[in-house]
Amino acid sequence: MTVEGLQDFVLTQGMSKATNMMEWDKIWAINKQKIDLIVPRYVAVAADAALLRLENGPKEPVGKLDKKHPKNDELGERLIIQSNLIYVEQQDAQAIEAGEQVTLLHWGNCFVDKITRDPKTGQVIDMVGRLNIEGNVKDTKKKIHWVSKLDDQVVPVTLRELDHLVTKPKIEDDDDMKSIINPDSLLDTAAIGDPLLKTLVRGDKMQLERRGFFIVDEPYFPTKKMVLIKIPDGKGKDMAMTSKVDPTKLQGSANKKEAPAEAGSDKRAAAAAGADKGAQAPAAAAEKGGKAKEAKAAPAKAAERPLEDISRLNIKVGRITKVWPHPDAEKLYCEEIDVGEAAPRTIASGLRAHLKQEEAWLQ
């Protein structure tokens, strides 16, 4: 999480003393906007990768320079090593059919002529193909990433994903913490990384193509695996490679869409039970009526009071001491307001549509 992303998220919330339960997707989506254009691209494939033999590939490894970021030349270039033996993601290999043409990212097209599978597990262990550099990338349905089989140069990497520590969306007062703690919140995937990953230090961020954004937790050492932690991007679905953490857990809207269906089923169940309850209704109503005269109605809790109840409001009056245009919203101002507290409050307001910046000063 970047400081800039956190600041922007806070500014979009406005000023409130209320405690709100919010989903993670918005803050991670803002954070992604901050890092997307400034982090370089690298490659890593899972350790169960399939081997692709390119019959007309280079006999000796050759290097090719390519941009670290397709839209940001300031990040410079990276060296891509091409060879006639390359690792391909097992997930991609399972989807490829014999005779199919695919695109190798940052290289070109190739035909996969032969696929060999393990008879016991069904995993692809070997593929034979041939380059078709003159082929049009628009003719292929599959664009896959890869890492050259250079066992003395590739980087052993652990791709670490962090799941939620708590399995329940909202913790209640009577919850047993032991029963809602996620015992498997740390999920690791062994991977084979681009040799250039050796140049990164702790805290460096990057995007692994078709996998997502990561940050270096433990840099590479000859005697120790490199560890990269995945940075969520706020999306409710994975990139091309399937994640071990369900991305919908970070997407509040996905869970909310299921609520109407559940509510509908509850109503149907209630209707089906209506006939049985009808016979019991008169007796129950009489009993309830007798008790109602004896018992006093309990006062409503603050959270249960209707929205139009004026006592819900906590109104503060202050003086605007500083005004500037909101950096991300053309219809809003950012304002510092003195309400008689130790420090002024910073808010986002809609006065921009009604007052010029100099007119809003000291209002």
N, C-alpha and C positions, 0 to 999 in steps of 0.2 A: 504494500500500500504506500503510495507516494503522499507526501505532505500536501502537494498541490491538489491532488485528487480529493483528499480529506477536506481541505479548505473549501473547495467548490461544492462538495456535498453539503457541508454545513451552511453555506450561503444560500443554497436552494431551499433549505428548510424554513427559513425565516425565524422569528422570535417566538418562543413559547416556553412556559414553565411546565406544561403537561408532559407526562411520561408516555412515550409512544412506542409501540412495537412495530418495527420496520423490517422489511425483507432486505437481504443482502444484495440483491441483483442490481439495484440502482447505484450503490456506492462503488461496486466493482466495475460497472459499465463506465462510470465517470473516470475511474482509475485507468481503465483500458485506453480511453481517449488520450490520456496524458502520456502513456508510454508507447503507444502503437507506432508513432512516427519517429521515435528516437532510439529504439532498441534494434540491434542487428539480428539477422536471421542465420540460424545454424540448423544442423540436421542430427537426428539420432533415431535409431530403430531399436525395437525391443529385442532382447537377447535371443528370443526364439525365432529370429528372422530366417527366411529361406534364402538360399544361395542362387543367384542368377548368373549363368555362364554365358558370356557374349562371345560367340564364335569369331566374329569379325571385330572384336574390341581391341584396344591397344595391348600389345604383348608386354610392354613395360608401362608402369604407371606414368601418366602425364598430368601436368597441372594446367588449370584454366582459371583466369581471374574473372570474378563476377561481383556485382554490387552486394554489399552487406544488407542493403535495404532497397527494394525496387523503386521507392519514391523519395529517398533521402540520400543524395550523393555525398553529403558531408560525412557520412559514416565510413566512407571509403570502400575498399574492395576486400574480398576474401578469396583464398585459394581453394578451388575445388579439384580434388584429385580423382581422375578417371582411370579405371582399370578394366580388364576383361572379366573380373570376378567382383560382383557387388552383392551386398546384403539388401534384401527387400523385406518390408514388414510382412509378418505371417498373415495378418489380416488382409493385406493387399493380395498376397500370393493365393490365398483361399478364394478370392473373388475372380482371379484371372483364369480364362479358359485357354486351352491349347490352341494355337493358331491366332490368338488375339493380338492386336497391335495396341501398345500402351505408350504413354509418354513418360520418359525419365526426366524429372524436373532438372533444369539447368544443363541439359545435355541434348536430348532429342528423342525421336520415336524409336521403338524397337518391337520386333515380333517375338512372341514367346511361343516356340515351336513344340517344346516337350516339357511336361510337368511330372515329377516323380514324388509320390506321397508315401508316408510311412504306413504300412498296412495295418498296424495296430492302432495308431492314434489318428490317422487321417491327415496329419500335418504335412504340409509341403516341405520337403527337405532339399529338393534340387530342381532347378529349371534351366533349360537351354534355350537361348534366343540369339537374335542377330540384330544389329543396329540398322536403323533406316533413317539416317540423319536428314535425308531430303524429304522425309514425310511431313505432312502438315499436322501440327498439334491439334488443329480443329477437327481432325478426322478420328480422334481417339476419345473414348468416354472416361478412361482412367488416367489420371496424372498422379504419379507416385514418386515419393522421395526414396533415397537410397544412400548407402555408405559403402565406399570401396573396401574390399576385403584386404586390409593392410594391418595384419594382426600386431605388428610392432609399432604402429602409429595411432591406431584408433584408441578412443578413450572409454574405459569402462565407467558407466554412469549409473547412478541410482536416481530414477525419476520418482520423486516423493509427492504424494497428494494428501492433503489434510481434509478429513471429513469433519462433520460437526461433532463437537464433544458431547452435546446433549441431543437425544433422539426425539424430544418432544418440542413442538413449535413454541409453546408457552408453558413456563413452569408455574405450577400452582403451589399454594402454601402447604398443602397436605401431601405433596409428592415425595416419594422416597428417592433421594438422589441416586442411590445405588442402582435403582431399577431403570433410570432414564439416562445413565451415563453410557456413552458408546465405547465399548472396550476395544474396538478396532478402528480407531479414528485416523491411524497412520497407515497409509497404503503405499507400498513400494513396487516399482517395476524396474527390473534390471534391463539395461540398454547398452547399445554400442554407439558411441558418439563420434561426431566429426573431430578429426585431429586438432582443429583450431580451438576446441573447447579448453585445451590445455592452457591457452593464453588468458583465460578469464580468472578474476579474483573474487573473493567473497563479496557479495552485495551486487555484483554485476547482473543486469537483467538482459534477457534475450527472448526471441521467439524461436521455438523449435518448429520447423515447418510441418503443418498439418497435425500438430500436437497441442500447441498453445504457448502461453507466456510462462517463463520460468525465471527464478532468481537463484544465484549461486549461494548455497548454504555452506558447502565444504568444497574448496577448489581441488584441482587434481594434484595428487602426489603419486609417484611411482609405486608406492607400497599401499596406497589407499584409494578406494573408489571416490570419484567425484559425486557430490550430492546436489541435485537441483530440485527446488520446491516449486510446484505449480502455482501460478497466480490466477485465480478465477477471473473471468472476463464478463460476468453478469449474464451470459447467455443461458437459455434453458435447454440447450442441446450441445453435444460434443462437436469438436471439429472432426476431421476425417477419421482420426484414430479414436477408438472407444476409450473413455476414461473409466477408471475404477471407482470414482466417486460420481454418483448420480447428479448431473448438473441441474436437474429440476429442483433439487433441494435449495438451490440458491435463487430460484425463480418463483416468487410469491404468486404470480398470476396463474401459473400452471396448477398449483394446488387449489386456488380459489375457483377455478373452472369446474372442479369436481363437486363443489358444494351444492349447486342447484340440483344436480341429479340425486344426491343423497337426500336433500330436502324433499324432493318430489316423491322418492320412494317411501319416506316417512309418512307423507300425506296419504299415499295410497294404502299403506299399512293401517293408518288410522281409520280410513274410510271402510276398509274391510272389516275392521273390528267394531265399527259403529253399531251394527245390529246387536251384538252381544252386550255392549255397554248401555244400549237404549233401555233395556229392561231394568238395569240397576240404577238408572239416572234419578228417578223420583226419590227413592230412599236415600241416595247419597246427597241429593239436594236438601232434603229435610234435615239430615244430620248436620250438614254444613251450615245451614241457616241457624240452627240452634247454637252452634259453637261461635258463629260470627257475632252474636249479641254479647257473648261473654268476653271475647278476645278483642283487644284494640289493634288496629292496623299498625304494623311496624313502619317506622319512618323509612323512606327510600334512601338508599346509599347514594353518595355523590355521583358515582358512575352510572346510577340508574335514573337520575333526574332527567327530565326531558330537555332537549336542546334549547327550547325557548325559555327555560328557567333562567332568569337574569342573574341568579346567585352563582351560576357556573362561571361567570366572567370575572377576571381579575384585571381591571382596567388600570393602566398606568398613563400618566400625562407627562410629557417631556418636551425638551427643546432640541431641534435638529442643530447639531454643531458642525457637521461635515457631510457633504453630499458628493457622490461621484457616480458615473454611469456603471451599471452592472456589466462585468466583462463578458457575460455569456447570454444576456437577455436584453434585447434592444428596447423593451417596454418597461424595464425596471431601473430604479436607482438603488445603490447601496448607501446606507445612511448610518451615521453615528448619532445616537440620541441620548441626551443627559436627562435621566429620570430621578436624579437625586441620590443615586447609588455611588459606590466607591469608584466605579469606572463607567464610562458610557457604554450603552448597548449598541451592537452593530446588527442592522436588519436589512432585508430587501423589501422595497415598497413599490407600489404602483403609482406614485406621484408623478412619475416621468411623463405620463400621458396627460397630466393636467397642469404641471408647473415646469418652467424652465429651471435649469440647475441653479442659477443665481437667485431665482424667486423662492426656491425651496429652502434656502439658507436661513436659519434662525426662525423657522416657522414653529 
